[in-house]
């Protein structure tokens, strides 16, 4: 999968990450191993280990492999790998676009865009699902027919905290238990990933973009999606929560006639490329 920046420049193909996933999803031994990895006790153990002090020994090697600029983050000693993984970025490194008519990215990620039609089945790199299956709520899904579905895919080197893309009043979080599978596109060739992963969503009655679904999707070896709020009033750019160790995905669903996605993102999307966007950055405007 090719990634491009907002100027259309090639950024990465994600080859290193994809190679390991091809082994897990496209070889016989890899698929046997995957059956163990996706079991909840294994995910729980990895989550427990990543909270232990000894896991901090992994940080140095991870930084070297991922080429992360730590000058962008709060300077402190990390007590575990997960403490490092959920580190906070300096606010000035992720300025939030406060213009009311601008819709912002909730996270650092690789973004793709899809049009929703009534009862459509979406194919995402071979994985097939309807919005109703994703939400396990056909009635709610029907209110978004003709709208826009945005997939924000985080890789392990991304900032794993996320924010609200607009101000408004959110309802309670809905948790859907599932099987832990990776959100990388390689996985879509054999599994309907978004229908199988643990996920959590809320309905945001936003100030500028009508009702919006905000969903977090867990990935392989990720047992926790940590959201900060129940039903309450929230503000644009306010931190919504974070993912613990692993790659993860956020899905945002908007109604028809509400959002015009920026042209550069649509161009990349039409050419089969994900667009690299940042937390708080404008990705579209109110119609």
C-alpha positions in Angstrom: 0.0 0.0 0.0 1.5 3.3 -1.1 1.3 6.3 1.2 1.3 9.9 0.0 1.6 13.2 1.8 -0.8 16.2 1.3 1.3 17.4 -1.6 1.0 14.0 -3.4 4.6 13.0 -2.7 5.4 9.3 -2.1 6.1 8.7 1.6 6.2 4.9 2.1 5.0 1.5 0.9 4.9 0.0 4.4 7.0 -2.9 3.1 8.6 -4.0 6.4 5.2 -4.1 8.2 3.6 -5.8 5.2 6.2 -8.6 5.0 5.5 -9.9 8.5 1.8 -9.7 7.8 2.1 -11.6 4.6 3.8 -14.4 6.6 0.9 -14.5 9.1 -2.0 -14.3 6.6 -0.6 -15.9 3.4 1.4 -18.9 4.6 0.1 -22.1 6.2 2.4 -21.9 9.3 1.7 -18.2 9.6 -2.1 -18.8 9.7 -1.6 -21.5 12.4 0.4 -19.1 14.4 -2.2 -16.4 13.9 -4.9 -18.7 15.5 -2.9 -18.5 18.7 -2.0 -14.8 18.5 -5.7 -13.7 18.1 -6.9 -15.5 21.2 -7.9 -13.1 24.0 -5.6 -14.7 26.7 -2.6 -14.0 24.4 -3.6 -10.5 23.8 -4.2 -10.0 27.5 -0.7 -11.4 28.3 0.9 -9.1 25.8 -0.9 -6.1 27.3 0.2 -7.1 30.8 3.8 -7.6 29.7 3.9 -4.2 28.0 3.0 -2.6 31.3 5.9 -4.2 33.1 9.2 -2.3 33.6 11.2 -4.9 31.7 9.3 -4.0 28.5 11.0 -0.6 28.6 14.1 -2.4 27.2 12.4 -2.6 23.8 12.1 1.2 23.5 15.6 2.0 22.2 15.4 -0.6 19.4 11.9 0.5 18.5 12.9 4.1 18.2 15.9 3.2 15.9 13.7 1.0 13.6 10.8 3.5 13.4 12.9 6.7 13.1 10.7 8.6 15.5 11.6 12.2 16.4 11.3 12.2 20.1 12.0 16.0 20.3 8.3 16.3 19.4 7.2 14.6 22.6 7.2 15.3 26.3 10.6 14.6 27.7 10.5 12.1 30.6 11.6 8.6 31.6 9.1 5.9 30.5 8.3 3.2 33.1 7.2 0.6 30.4 6.9 0.1 26.7 3.2 0.9 26.8 4.0 4.1 28.8 6.2 5.1 25.9 3.7 4.0 23.3 1.0 6.2 24.7 3.4 9.2 25.2 1.9 12.7 24.7 3.1 14.9 21.9 3.9 18.6 22.5 0.8 20.6 21.8 2.6 23.0 19.4 3.6 20.0 17.3 -0.1 19.2 16.6 -1.9 22.5 16.2 -5.7 22.0 15.9 -7.6 23.8 13.1 -10.3 25.6 15.1 -12.3 27.0 12.1 -15.9 25.8 12.7 -16.5 24.8 9.1 -13.3 22.6 8.9 -13.4 18.9 9.7 -10.2 17.7 11.2 -8.3 14.4 11.4 -8.8 12.8 14.8 -5.3 11.3 14.7 -1.9 10.8 13.0 -2.7 8.1 10.3 -3.0 7.0 6.7 -6.5 8.0 5.4 -8.8 6.5 2.9 -12.3 7.6 1.9 -15.4 5.7 0.8 -18.9 6.7 -0.4 -21.9 5.0 1.4 -24.9 3.8 -0.5 -28.0 2.1 1.0 -27.1 -1.5 1.8 -23.7 -1.2 0.2 -21.1 -3.8 0.8 -17.6 -2.2 1.1 -14.5 -4.1 -0.2 -11.4 -2.9 1.7 -8.5 -4.8 0.3 -10.6 -7.9 0.0 -12.5 -7.6 3.3 -16.3 -7.1 2.8 -18.7 -5.5 5.3 -21.7 -3.3 5.5 -22.1 -0.3 7.7 -24.8 -2.2 9.6 -22.5 -5.1 10.3 -19.8 -2.7 11.4 -22.2 -1.0 13.9 -24.3 -4.1 14.5 -27.2 -1.7 14.1 -28.9 -1.6 10.7 -31.4 1.2 11.8 -28.5 3.6 12.8 -26.5 2.6 9.7 -29.5 3.5 7.5 -29.4 7.2 8.6 -25.9 7.4 7.0 -26.9 6.1 3.6 -25.3 8.3 0.9 -22.8 9.6 3.3 -19.0 9.3 3.8 -17.0 6.7 5.6 -13.4 7.6 6.5 -10.8 5.0 7.6 -7.9 6.4 9.6 -5.3 3.6 9.8 -2.6 4.1 12.4 0.7 2.2 12.2 3.0 1.4 15.1 5.2 4.5 14.6 2.2 6.9 14.7 1.0 9.0 17.6 -1.6 6.8 19.3 -3.8 9.4 21.0 -6.8 10.7 19.2 -9.2 13.7 19.4 -12.8 14.8 18.6 -13.0 16.1 15.0 -15.8 18.6 15.9 -17.4 20.0 19.0 -20.8 18.6 20.2 -22.6 16.3 22.5 -21.6 12.7 22.5 -23.7 9.7 23.6 -22.4 6.8 25.7 -19.8 4.5 24.2 -21.0 1.2 22.6 -18.5 -1.6 22.9 -18.5 -4.6 20.5 -16.4 -7.5 21.5 -14.6 -9.3 18.6 -11.5 -11.3 17.5 -8.2 -9.4 17.4 -6.9 -9.1 13.9 -4.5 -6.6 12.4 -6.0 -3.6 10.6 -3.2 -3.6 7.9 -4.6 -4.0 4.4 -2.7 -7.3 3.9 -5.1 -8.8 6.4 -8.1 -7.9 4.3 -7.3 -10.6 1.7 -8.4 -13.4 4.0 -10.5 -11.8 6.8 -13.4 -9.3 7.0 -11.2 -7.5 9.5 -13.5 -4.7 10.7 -16.3 -7.2 11.4 -14.1 -9.3 13.6 -12.1 -6.8 15.6 -13.0 -5.5 19.0 -14.4 -2.0 18.5 -16.0 0.8 20.3 -18.1 3.7 18.9 -20.1 6.7 19.9 -22.7 8.9 18.2 -21.5 12.6 18.3 -24.3 15.2 17.8 -21.8 17.6 16.3 -22.1 21.4 16.1 -21.2 21.7 12.4 -21.5 18.3 10.7 -24.8 16.8 12.0 -24.6 13.4 13.6 -21.2 11.7 13.3 -20.1 8.1 14.2 -16.7 7.9 15.8 -15.4 4.3 16.1 -12.1 2.9 17.4 -11.0 -0.6 16.2 -8.6 -2.7 18.1 -5.9 -4.7 16.3 -3.7 -7.8 16.7 -2.4 -8.0 20.3 -4.3 -4.9 21.3 -6.7 -5.6 24.1 -7.6 -2.1 25.2 -9.2 0.9 23.6 -9.0 3.6 26.2 -11.7 6.3 25.8 -11.9 9.1 28.4 -15.5 10.1 28.3 -19.0 8.8 28.5 -22.0 10.9 27.5 -21.1 14.6 27.7 -20.3 17.8 25.9 -16.9 17.7 24.1 -14.9 20.2 22.2 -13.1 20.1 18.8 -9.5 18.9 19.2 -10.1 17.7 22.8 -8.4 14.4 23.4 -10.9 11.5 23.2 -8.6 8.6 24.2 -5.7 6.4 23.1 -4.8 3.0 21.9 -2.4 0.7 23.8 0.4 -1.1 22.1 -0.2 -2.1 18.5 -1.5 -0.7 15.2 -5.1 0.5 15.3 -7.8 2.1 13.2 -10.4 4.8 13.6 -13.6 4.8 11.5 -15.6 8.0 11.1 -19.0 8.0 9.4 -20.8 11.1 8.3 -24.2 11.7 6.7 -24.9 12.7 3.1 -24.4 16.3 2.1 -22.4 17.3 5.1 -18.7 17.0 4.3 -16.6 17.8 1.3 -13.3 16.0 1.6 -10.3 18.0 0.5 -9.3 17.5 -3.2 -5.7 16.3 -2.5 -7.1 13.4 -0.4 -9.6 12.5 -3.0 -7.0 12.5 -5.8 -4.7 10.2 -3.8 -7.8 8.0 -2.9 -8.8 7.7 -6.6 -5.2 6.4 -7.4 -5.4 3.8 -4.7 -3.1 5.6 -2.2 -3.6 6.4 1.4 -3.0 10.0 2.5 -0.8 10.7 5.5 -2.6 13.2 7.7 -2.0 14.5 11.2 -4.0 15.0 14.4 -5.9 18.3 14.3 -5.3 18.9 10.6 -8.1 19.9 8.3 -9.2 17.1 5.9 -12.5 18.6 4.6 -15.0 21.4 4.9 -18.7 21.7 5.7 -21.0 21.7 2.7 
